[in-house]
Amino acid sequence: MFSHLSIVIVNWNLKDDTLVCIESIIEAGAVAKQIIVVDNGSQDGSVEALKARFPSYLHFIENSQNLGFAQGTNQGIEYALTQGAKWILLLNNDTIVAPDFLQELDSAVCSSNQYSILSPIIYYYNQPDIIWYMGDRLIPGTLITISLRKGKTLLNPLPNTLPVDFVSGCAMLVRRDVFEKVGVLDHSLIMYGEEIDLCWRASQAGYLIACAPKARVWHKVSLSADKDKPNSRYLKHRNQILFYRKYSKGLQYPLMFFFSLLKLIQLSIIDIYHHKTSLIPVTAKAWLDGWR
């Protein structure tokens, strides 16, 4: 897999974190020329710093403005496909991978070649033994998902692969034929939920998805998003509603409508409790825009 792997990293004003992320993936066995950095119009000297640290090795796609995570990622994916990549790893720039990360991913691919999309287990950077994400599973008959062991520790040794319905775009390995058959990310989503939409389209086309728990990543969790909290809340909530509206069938539609309404009420109560009432109209607008 290593010789046919491309790694896509999107950066927006996170120079130091991107440097550390790239250094960790190289320490894990990647060759710098496999790494595609898409810079979304950073103003913090990111491109200059990366070129100075990795002269003439990385491939850069430099955008004059922030095109959003999804569209920036698509630029990297499309370039990787033209270069003959058989596997493409989407990796957030606010992550650090384990030294054996690529080796364990490769082991998972080789031992369970029926899976076309895989994700490592992702831990919180500041709580390195606590799971941030290891995949979601659908509640049968609905589009409601349950996250596996989120906020908990990994108690028991797990197999090389664990079947799931959705994985996170924070660290997501995708075989090239998935993109060729179902397309790339939906760039209209900008960021949040674009990988869920891709996983759904892939699963409907017959592709299988898994977590590779022995491959480990630590995530600094939403460093870019924290710079624009109301916009992040809006996109997260709106994009989830769009997913429900787009893919609900029959009785799922009213079920997801009322489920999302209850979630809106719950979020509003939480915002009141935490004195973040300015986010309530943002969430309400996201709900309305999603359903209409």
N, C-alpha and C positions, 0 to 999 in steps of 0.2 A: 504493500500500500504506500509506503513512504515515497517511492520514486514517482508515483502518480497522484500525489496529494498536493492540493493547493489550499492555502489558509487565507481567509478573507477577514481582515480587521478594519472596522470603520472607526475613525477618530474625529472627534469634535472637541477641541480645546481641552484635551486631557494628555498633554505632552508627556508628563512624567509617568503616568500610569501606562501609557502606550509603550514607552520605552521598556518598562519593567515587564509588561506582558510579552513583548517580543523576545526579550532576553530569556524569559522562562520557557517559551516554546522552542527556542533554539537549543537551550540546555536539555530539553526533552528529546532532542534528536532531529528537529526540523532543520532544513537548509534554508538560509536566508532568502534565496531566490524563489522558494516556494511561497513566500509570504507576500500577499497583495494588501497594501495599505491604501484605503480610500479615505482621503481627508476631506471633510465637509466644510471647507472654508474656515479652518481654524485661524484664530488671531493671536495665538499664544506662542508662535514660533515652533509649532509642532513639526512641520515638514522640514524646516532647517535643522532642528535637533536630531530628527530621525535620520536624515541624510548624512549628518556629521557622524552619528554613532554607527551607522551601517552604510558606508559609502559604496555606491554602485552595485548593491546586492538586492535590496528590496525593490519590488515594483510599486510605483506610486501612481495613484489616480487622484489628481488634485482638482477639486471642485472650487469654484469661486464663491459659492455660498452653501449653506446647509440645506441639502436636498432631503434630509431625513434619513433615518437608519435604513429603512426598507429599500429606498431607491439607491442609496450608497452601496448597500450590500449587493443589490442586483448588478451594479456596475462591476463589482469584484467577481461575482459569479460568472457573468457573461465573459469577462476576460479569461477567467480560469478555464472555461469550457473551450474557448478558442485555442488555449495552450495544451489541450489534450488531457486535462485532469480527469481521472477516473473517480476520485473522491474529492469533495470540497468541504473543508471544515470552516464553519462560521464561528468566530470567536470574538466575544466582547473585549474591548480594550481595557476594561477595568477588572480583568481576571489575571490570576497566576495559575499556571498548570504545574502538576507534580512532575518530578524528573522522569518518572516512568509512564507519563500520560499517553504518549503516542504508542509506546510498546503495548500498553494494556488495551488501547483502542484497536490496535492491529490484531491482538490476540482475540478480542471479541469478534471482530470481523471474520477472522479465519475460522473460529470455532462455531460461529452461528451465521453462516453466509446467507441465510434467508432474509436477514434484516437489511433494509436499504437506507434507513435513517437511524442513527444512534446518537446518544448523548451520554456524557460522563455523569457521575454523581457530582453535584455542585454544593460546596459548603460555603458558609459565611466566612469572609476573610477575617473578621474580627472575633469570630467564634469558630475556630477551625475544625471543631469536631461536631458542629451542629449543621444539619442538612438544610440548605436553602431550597434545593430542588433535585428531584430524581425521577420526575415524570408524573403525568396525570393519567387517571383512568376515568372513563365515562361511566356514569350511573346508567344502567340499561334503560332504554326508552326515552332518555332525555339528552340534553346537551350540557348537563351539569357535570362537572368533573371533581374528582377527589385527588388531592396531591398526596403522593406517597411519602410518609414520614417527614413531612416539612416541619422544621423546628425541633426535630428529634435527633438523637444519635443513631449511628448504625450499629445495631446490637449483634447481629449474627453475620457470619460470612455469607456472601451472596454469590450466585453463579456468574459466569462471564457476561450473561445477558439476562435482562428482566423485561418481558414484554410490557409495553405501555401503549396508550393511545396518543399521547402528546409529549413532546420534549421541548426544552427551552432553546430559543435562538441564541442564548448566552454562550452556549458551546454545543454545536450541533453538526454532526458529520453526515453528509448526504451524498449518495451515489449519483453520478452524473445523469443516469437515465431517468431519475426522478424529475429533475429539472427539464429534461428533454420531453418527457411525457406530459407533465402537469403544469409546467411553467415555473417561473421564479416567484419571488415574494410579491404580494399585492402592494405596490408602492403607494396606493391611495391611502393606506392605513398609516403612513408616515413612520410610526414606531408603535410597538406594543400590539401583540396579537397576530402579527404577520406570520410568525412561525406556526402558530396554532392553525391558521388558515391553510398554510402549506401542508401541515401534517394531515389535516382533514382531507384535502384534495388527494394527497398521496395514498391515504388509507382507502379512500373510495375507488382509487385506481388499482387496488390490490397490493400495495406495498406494505411491508411490516415494519414496525417501529419498536425500538428497545432502548432501555438504559443499560449502559455498560458500567456497573457499579465499581469495578476495580480501577477504572480510569477516574482520576480526581482533579477537580478544579476548585479554586477558591475565588469567590466573587465579592467585589467591594460594594455591590448592590446599588445601582441607580445613581452613580456619581454624576453622570451627565444630566439625568432627569431632575435631580435635586436643584439644579440651577433654574428650573422653570416649573415649579411645583404645580400651579394651577393648570398649565398646559398638559403636564404629565397626567394629572387626574382626569382631565377631559378626554385625552386620547385613550387611556386605559379603559375607561368606562364606556365611551362611545364605541370603541372597536369590539368590545365584548358583546355589546348589544347588536352591532352589525353582524357579528358571527351568528348570534341566535336568529336574527331575522333572515339571514341568507340561507341557513341550512336547516331550519326547523321544518318539519313535515307534519301535516295533519294536526293532531291534538298537541304536538310539541309546541306549536306556535303560541296558543294561549298559556300553556304551562310556563314557557320561558318568559313570556310577557309579565306574568304575575310574579314569577321568581325574581326577575330583574327589578320590578317595582319594590318588592320587599327588601332587596339588597340596597336600593336607593334610600329607603327609609332607614335601614340599619346604618349605612354610611353617614347619613345626616345626623343621627343620634350620636354616633361616635365623634363626629366633627364638633358637635355642640359640647360634648363632654371634654374634648381636648382644646376648646376655645379656638377652633378653626372654622368658624361660621362662614368665612369668606369663600370656603370651598363648596358650600351647599349649593349656591346657584350654578356653580361650574358643573357639579355633578348632575344637577337637574337638567341643564342644557345638553349635556352629553347623552343623558337618557332620552330626551326628546329628539335630538338630532339622530340618534341611532335608530329609533323606531319609525321616524318619519322619512 
